[in-house]
């Protein structure tokens, strides 16, 4: 086997994943990168921050299930500046997302147990109520920004109710979480503000326990410290808020821009859940993530992955791997990687899908003639190496009276 290392740091062959050009058409980039490099692509997550991007579905599943690829970044992080703008998204945290071994098992157990106490049928009622309230706030105008006026408040209000967070505190968490996902010069400050808001929520739930998710984490047998509790809530709100919001908006955009999907949803031939799954194949909200850091060199696909260097799974590219066959024949197939795979599979996947499905069902029923208010080529995506997130989603529809709850 003639293994050759991926390009060294600073090599100009590395593909930049942080540009607006990449955000505008990532699927064209994935196809070009797969043709040029094969399964493993040398990329930059931020200027000078190198990684290997996995664009092959079979290899991604192998890596996600292989203990030789732990998610603990601490050794790698020693070489990264403290003010690195994407560090809040990839750096070490005392939670299941950024740990391995016994540490990971302890954190994951606390999350799974706390989430298992969520009454999904009750949460669905909360989502539908939040959706109708959001629709009522703009339906008389005949136009809205679907992302900011519908998807965001519905998701934030739904997750906040599940966590037992009052609205002012939930708004603080949501605003700072968005800035962390965005990266850039404000990410470090946003992370500091986020952790402060989460600590305020922990303090509130210690004083007024209730029966929410945060209280169950506080009372869990793993006896998490306050810093550990706050980091678990990073995953609860991080995985729940931004990705679920973008799942709803991205799916609605697909409904509005694909004649086949729109006709299917309008006629009832395609359910909202099926449209969601198709969207999660095509444009998962976390397009490139699930980072791991092999502690020793690994040879894969005739390439050497260097020790303690980030390996990133392109969930979007892997979902659209040509080896999986015709994407138009996936109806009813939920084998996408949008929620990862292996020991780091998202434990809140069912909760996220209930929120997205109930929200989209409510708005589709209330505003059946909703249409994109701009041409598809005017749609703008937020740049960033990890998320697939719209900047806005203007829609129009026949004005209607506010809904009754």
C-alpha positions in Angstrom: 0.0 0.0 0.0 1.5 3.3 -1.1 0.1 5.7 1.5 0.7 9.4 1.0 -0.1 12.1 3.6 -2.8 14.7 3.0 -1.3 18.2 2.1 0.6 19.7 5.0 -0.5 22.9 6.9 -0.5 25.9 4.7 -0.7 23.9 1.5 -2.7 25.8 -1.1 -4.5 22.7 -2.2 -6.7 22.9 0.8 -10.2 23.8 0.1 -11.6 26.8 2.1 -15.0 25.9 3.7 -15.7 29.3 5.3 -16.3 31.4 2.1 -19.6 32.8 0.8 -18.9 31.0 -2.5 -18.9 27.7 -0.7 -22.1 28.6 1.2 -23.8 29.6 -2.1 -23.4 26.2 -3.8 -21.8 23.5 -1.5 -23.2 20.6 -3.5 -21.2 21.7 -6.6 -18.1 21.9 -4.3 -18.7 18.4 -2.9 -18.9 16.9 -6.4 -15.8 18.7 -7.5 -13.9 17.7 -4.3 -15.0 14.1 -4.6 -13.8 13.9 -8.2 -10.5 15.6 -7.3 -9.6 14.0 -4.0 -11.7 10.9 -3.5 -13.1 10.1 -0.1 -10.8 12.3 2.0 -10.5 16.0 1.2 -7.9 18.4 2.6 -9.8 21.5 3.8 -9.5 24.7 5.8 -12.3 25.2 8.4 -11.0 28.8 9.0 -7.9 30.4 7.5 -4.9 28.3 8.6 -7.1 25.8 10.5 -6.7 22.5 8.6 -8.8 19.4 8.7 -9.8 16.4 6.6 -13.3 16.3 5.2 -14.9 12.8 4.6 -17.2 12.8 1.6 -17.7 9.1 1.2 -20.8 7.5 2.9 -19.3 4.1 3.7 -16.1 5.6 5.1 -18.1 8.1 7.2 -20.1 5.3 8.8 -16.9 3.4 9.5 -15.3 6.4 11.2 -18.4 7.3 13.2 -18.4 3.8 14.7 -14.6 3.4 15.1 -13.1 4.0 18.6 -9.9 4.9 16.8 -11.6 8.2 16.0 -12.4 9.8 19.4 -14.2 13.1 19.7 -11.9 14.6 22.4 -10.0 17.6 20.9 -7.8 18.6 23.8 -4.5 17.5 22.4 -5.2 19.2 19.0 -6.5 22.3 20.8 -3.1 23.0 22.4 -2.0 24.3 19.0 -5.0 26.5 18.3 -5.2 30.2 19.3 -7.6 30.8 22.2 -9.4 33.4 20.1 -9.9 31.1 17.1 -13.4 32.1 15.8 -14.7 28.5 15.4 -13.2 27.2 18.6 -16.6 27.4 20.5 -17.9 25.0 17.8 -15.1 22.5 17.9 -13.1 22.9 21.1 -13.3 20.8 24.2 -16.4 20.8 26.4 -17.4 18.7 29.3 -20.2 17.0 27.4 -20.9 14.0 25.3 -20.2 15.7 22.0 -16.6 16.6 22.8 -15.4 13.6 24.9 -14.6 9.9 24.7 -14.4 6.8 26.7 -15.8 6.7 30.3 -16.2 10.5 30.3 -18.4 10.3 27.2 -20.5 7.4 28.6 -21.2 9.4 31.8 -22.2 12.6 30.0 -24.3 10.7 27.4 -26.2 8.7 30.0 -27.2 12.0 31.8 -28.5 13.4 28.5 -30.3 10.3 27.4 -32.0 9.9 30.8 -33.0 13.5 31.0 -34.4 13.5 27.4 -36.3 10.2 28.1 -38.4 12.1 30.6 -39.8 14.4 27.9 -43.4 13.6 27.1 -43.3 13.8 23.3 -47.1 14.0 22.9 -47.2 17.0 25.3 -44.3 18.6 23.5 -46.1 18.2 20.2 -49.1 20.1 21.6 -46.7 22.8 22.8 -45.1 23.1 19.3 -48.5 23.3 17.6 -49.6 26.0 20.0 -46.4 28.0 19.4 -46.8 27.6 15.6 -50.3 28.9 15.7 -49.2 31.9 17.8 -46.4 32.6 15.4 -48.6 32.4 12.3 -51.2 34.7 14.0 -48.5 37.3 14.5 -48.0 37.8 10.7 -50.8 36.1 8.8 -52.9 39.3 8.3 -50.0 40.9 6.4 -49.8 38.4 3.6 -46.0 38.2 3.8 -43.4 37.2 6.3 -39.8 36.1 6.8 -40.5 32.4 7.4 -37.1 31.9 9.1 -37.2 34.7 11.6 -40.9 35.1 12.2 -41.9 31.5 12.2 -39.2 28.8 12.4 -37.0 30.6 15.0 -39.7 31.5 17.6 -41.5 28.2 17.2 -38.4 26.2 17.9 -37.1 28.5 20.7 -40.4 28.6 22.5 -40.9 24.8 22.2 -37.4 23.9 23.5 -37.6 26.5 26.2 -40.9 25.1 27.4 -39.3 21.6 27.5 -36.3 22.9 29.4 -38.4 25.1 31.7 -36.6 28.3 30.7 -38.6 31.6 30.9 -38.8 33.6 27.7 -36.3 36.4 28.5 -33.7 33.8 29.4 -34.6 31.6 26.4 -34.1 34.6 24.2 -30.6 35.3 25.6 -29.7 31.6 25.1 -31.0 31.6 21.5 -29.3 34.8 20.5 -25.9 33.8 21.8 -26.2 30.3 20.5 -26.8 31.7 17.0 -23.6 33.8 17.3 -21.6 30.7 18.4 -22.8 28.8 15.3 -22.0 31.9 13.2 -18.4 32.0 14.2 -16.4 35.1 13.4 -14.9 37.7 15.6 -17.8 37.7 18.1 -17.9 33.9 18.7 -15.6 33.9 21.8 -17.7 36.7 23.5 -20.9 35.0 22.4 -19.7 31.7 24.0 -19.0 33.6 27.3 -22.5 35.1 27.3 -24.0 31.8 26.4 -22.4 30.1 29.3 -23.5 32.9 31.7 -27.1 32.5 30.4 -27.0 28.7 30.9 -25.7 29.2 34.4 -28.5 31.5 35.1 -30.9 28.8 34.0 -29.2 26.2 36.2 -29.5 28.6 39.2 -33.2 29.2 38.5 -33.9 25.5 38.3 -32.1 24.8 41.5 -34.2 27.5 43.2 -37.4 26.4 41.4 -36.9 22.8 40.3 -40.2 22.0 38.5 -40.2 18.9 36.3 -38.3 19.9 33.2 -35.3 18.6 31.4 -32.9 20.9 33.2 -34.2 19.7 36.6 -33.7 16.1 35.6 -30.1 16.8 34.6 -29.5 18.5 37.9 -30.9 15.6 39.8 -29.3 12.9 37.7 -27.3 10.2 39.5 -24.1 11.2 37.6 -24.0 14.2 40.0 -22.9 16.7 37.3 -21.1 19.9 38.5 -22.5 23.3 37.5 -19.9 23.7 34.7 -20.7 20.2 33.5 -24.5 20.9 33.6 -23.9 24.1 31.6 -22.0 22.1 28.9 -24.8 19.5 28.7 -27.2 22.4 28.0 -24.9 23.6 25.2 -25.8 20.4 23.4 -29.5 20.5 24.4 -29.9 24.0 23.1 -27.2 23.9 20.4 -28.5 20.7 18.8 -32.1 21.6 19.4 -32.3 25.3 18.5 -30.2 26.2 15.5 -30.3 22.8 13.6 -34.0 22.3 14.2 -34.7 25.9 13.1 -32.7 25.4 9.9 -34.3 22.0 9.3 -37.7 23.7 9.2 -36.6 26.6 7.0 -34.5 24.4 4.6 -37.4 22.0 4.2 -39.8 24.8 3.5 -37.4 26.2 0.9 -37.3 22.8 -0.8 -41.1 22.6 -0.8 -41.2 26.0 -2.5 -38.5 25.4 -5.1 -39.1 21.8 -6.1 -42.2 21.3 -8.2 -42.1 17.6 -7.4 -42.0 18.1 -3.6 -44.6 21.0 -3.7 -47.0 19.0 -5.8 -46.5 16.0 -3.6 -47.2 17.9 -0.4 -50.1 19.9 -1.9 -51.8 16.7 -3.2 -51.1 14.7 0.0 -49.0 12.2 -2.0 -46.0 13.3 0.0 -46.3 13.8 3.8 -44.5 16.5 5.7 -42.4 13.8 7.4 -41.3 12.5 4.0 -40.5 16.0 2.8 -38.4 16.5 6.0 -36.5 13.3 5.4 -35.8 14.3 1.8 -34.6 17.7 3.0 -32.3 16.0 5.6 -30.7 14.0 2.9 -30.2 17.0 0.6 -29.5 19.8 3.0 -29.0 18.7 6.6 -28.7 21.6 9.0 -25.3 20.5 10.2 -23.8 19.9 6.8 -20.3 19.2 8.0 -19.6 18.2 11.6 -19.1 15.1 13.8 -15.5 16.0 14.4 -13.0 13.4 15.6 -9.3 13.6 16.4 -7.4 10.3 16.0 -4.7 10.0 18.6 -2.2 8.3 16.2 -1.7 8.3 12.5 -4.4 6.3 10.6 -4.2 5.0 7.0 -7.5 5.3 5.1 -8.0 5.2 1.4 -4.3 5.2 0.7 -3.9 8.4 2.7 -2.3 9.1 6.1 -4.5 11.0 8.6 -2.1 12.7 11.0 -2.5 12.2 14.7 -4.5 14.9 16.6 -5.8 16.5 13.5 -9.5 17.1 13.0 -11.5 14.7 10.8 -14.9 16.2 9.8 -17.8 14.2 8.4 -19.6 15.9 5.5 -23.1 14.7 6.3 -24.4 16.5 3.3 -21.8 15.1 0.9 -22.1 11.6 2.3 -25.9 11.7 2.1 -25.5 12.5 -1.6 -22.7 10.1 -2.3 -23.4 8.6 -5.9 -22.7 5.2 -4.4 -26.0 5.4 -2.7 -27.9 5.4 -6.0 -30.6 7.6 -7.4 -31.6 10.3 -4.9 -35.1 10.4 -6.4 -35.8 6.9 -5.2 -35.3 7.6 -1.4 -39.0 8.2 -0.6 -39.6 6.7 2.9 -35.9 6.1 3.5 -34.6 7.6 6.8 -31.0 6.2 6.6 -29.5 9.7 6.2 -26.7 10.8 8.4 -28.3 14.1 9.5 -28.3 13.0 13.1 -24.8 11.3 12.9 -24.3 7.6 13.6 -22.6 5.3 16.1 -22.0 6.3 19.8 -22.5 10.0 19.1 -25.9 9.6 17.4 -28.0 12.6 18.4 -30.2 11.4 21.4 -32.7 14.2 20.7 -33.5 13.2 17.1 -37.1 12.2 17.8 -37.7 15.4 19.7 -36.2 17.5 16.8 -38.4 15.8 14.2 -41.5 16.2 16.2 -40.9 19.9 16.5 -40.1 20.3 12.8 -43.0 18.1 11.6 -45.7 19.7 13.8 -44.5 23.2 12.9 -44.5 22.5 9.2 -47.9 20.8 9.3 -49.5 23.7 11.1 -48.1 26.4 8.7 -49.0 24.3 5.6 -52.6 23.9 6.8 -53.0 27.5 7.8 -51.3 29.1 4.8 -51.8 26.6 1.9 -50.9 29.0 -0.8 -47.7 30.2 0.7 -45.0 30.8 -1.9 -41.4 32.1 -2.0 -41.5 35.9 -2.3 -38.2 36.1 -4.2 -36.7 34.2 -7.0 -34.7 31.1 -6.0 -31.4 32.6 -7.2 -31.9 35.5 -4.6 -31.9 33.1 -1.7 -28.8 33.7 0.5 -27.1 31.2 2.8 -25.0 32.1 5.8 -21.4 31.3 5.3 -19.6 28.9 7.7 -17.9 25.5 7.5 -20.5 23.6 9.6 -24.1 24.7 9.2 -26.4 24.9 6.2 -28.4 27.9 7.2 -30.5 30.5 5.4 -30.0 34.2 6.0 -33.7 34.8 5.5 -36.7 33.2 3.8 -39.3 35.7 2.5 -42.7 34.2 1.7 -46.0 35.6 0.6 -49.6 34.2 0.9 -53.2 35.3 0.9 -53.8 37.4 4.1 -55.9 35.6 6.7 -57.3 36.3 10.1 -55.3 35.3 13.2 -55.8 31.7 14.3 -57.6 30.6 17.4 -55.7 28.4 19.8 
